[in-house]
Amino acid sequence: MIDDDKFHEECGVFGAWNVPDAAAITALGLHALQHRGQEATGIVTHDGVRFHSHKGMGLVGDNYGDAKVMAALPGSRAIGHNRYATTGETVLRNVQPLFAEFEFGGLAVGHNGNLTNAHTVRRALTRRGCLFQSTMDSEVFVHLIAISLYSNVVDRLIDAVKQVIGAYSLVALTQDLLIGVRDPLGVRPLILGKTKGADGKVGWVLASETCALDIVGADFVRDVEPGEIVLIDDRGVESIKPFTPAPPRFCVFEYIYFARPDSVMEGVSVYNARKNIGRVLANEAPAEADIVVPVPDSGVPAAMGFSEASGLAFELGIIRNHYVGRTFIEPTDQIRHLGVRLKHSANRAMIEGKRVVLVDDSIVRGTTSQKIVAMVRAAGAKEVHMRIAGPPTTHSCFYGIDTPERGKLLAARNSVAEMAKLIGADSLAFISLDGLYRALGKPGRDAKAPAFCDACFTGDYPIELTDQAEPRESQMSLLAELR
Ligand code: AMP
């Protein structure tokens, strides 16, 4: 189905330079980043002479647990990628890192995020004769690098990134360099770490989140800055900033839902951020109740904060089955309904006869909340008060978080009171936008210069949506051309 094919992905990226057994380190890093993508995974290594690659569908553990796969990935330099796509074609040609041979040598590229002018650039490139092999944004980079008139790879890369618009983090590997790129507004994360090198000197690591450093025992050095390109080789890290400086707009949804709670992003612990959000939420929207119950796992830290600020007891009134993968519950609405029941069950002993505050991170379509509220009522709750650790999701994300089209977002069509009715809760409240900013250590939301990208809650899209301006039919015909 053409309509199912998406150009955007949520993903996790990792890179290693001068690290013993770089493929194993990268596999571990990707394992820690598994929450950012479960559909497919890939690693490209370089052994000083040539590149090696593995791409496979499914989880990190399903791919790199195989000794034969690992033995075929020698070298002390590597990049890796986890891909997340809830719908769309699941084919190996859409698995990253992408690899291409150029006149300057090989280049492997992995990216997290979404280019908002990918269709437009692709169309232009296709007309020039570029033959696209996949439906991924990252391939646009590869072709732009290929046709650039500059001679060296760094100048070609700069030339390429200046022609794309979007929210992305990129890791790339050449025979001479590990490269990291963060989009000009720094919407998507990328961090730099240090470890013991293959030769006793320094080894370098790039990753989407700090939890990927912890698993391999690497030290956090810093966030790659918005609009920065880092060039890593045995001499160290060189930084270049080819874009016009702009106020950063890190994705606020990374704090609310997407990142792992043990990660630190832009100096803020994701766990503390979520707990703070829960505290602010309890003050903004208190509830007369007996217990606070998180929707696990994403609602847990916010529910702890809610409990602390409200004085209501925190109880695990819903138990999550950890053996249900995210991918299993995704595509159709019907499966989603089934998925919620597979994933969560009510802990009747905790819930029966109680007035329950349920805390979750977000309401997207509303399917999860509806099922959970019904489940908690069926387990004997006297009242169910839903509290959400993010403002109402009223707009789709075009910057790399997979959200349904606007018409399917519950909050885009309904008031909070209507939503409460639809999900069957006695009351429903969301954290305010200002409250969210305060929970993240800001004075509030400065409408003229917001500190974060919060487009999913406000419709204030900080990066031009070039492709959205294209008529839908021409996008579809381009997709058809690509098949
Ligand atoms: P829904 O049933 O569509 O309202 O989904 C809401 C649930 O999905 C929440 O419990 C979130 O934890 C989770 N969620 C929110 N955003 C995403 C996303 N982009 N991808 C996958 N799950 C999400």
Boltz pocket constraint, residues with backbone or C-beta under 6 A from the ligand:
constraints:
  - pocket:
      binder: B
      contacts: [[A, 257], [A, 295], [A, 298], [A, 360], [A, 361], [A, 362], [A, 363], [A, 364], [A, 365], [A, 366], [A, 367], [A, 368], [A, 369], [A, 401], [A, 402], [A, 403]]
      max_distance: 6.0
